[in-house]
Amino acid sequence: MIDKAIKLPVFVILLCVSTFSHAEPEQDSYATQFFAKSGNALANITTGWLEVPKNIYITTRETNIIYGFIGGTGMGIFHLAGRIATGVFNLITAPIPSDPIVNPHYVWNDFGTKTTYAVQFYLEEPSTETAPQ
């Protein structure tokens, strides 16, 4: 009984995510944007834990196995909290059409790239200028 109670919500979430993640942005209706943002939010909330192995992999690839495991675990926990927080925020604001805050939009998209957040979460605008030498 409990097994069915867990499988059904997971199936519905995956169905929503897979159905609406491939829509064309310029042809999206309000309902499509709403369900795409909701599906993205639910996917980020439920699969945010994948940030830990992702960051261990990325940090190990850039440095070594020891620092990769320790530093990658720390960064993974940081991004786990960030992905869940942005997922909750996107779920609450799903009626307001907007782009997802976290990039890549899903943790499994482009597993080898670092997670970044939209510009509204920076204290100051990121600078594209180079420092004077």
Secondary structure, DSSP 4 states (H G I P E B T S, - for coil): -HHHHHHHHHHHHHHHHHHHTT--GGG--HHHHHHHHHHHHHHHHHHGGGHHHHHHHHHHHHS-HHHHHHHHHHHHHHHHHHHHHHHHHHHHTTTS----SEESSSTTTTTTS--EE-GGGSSSPPP-SPPP-
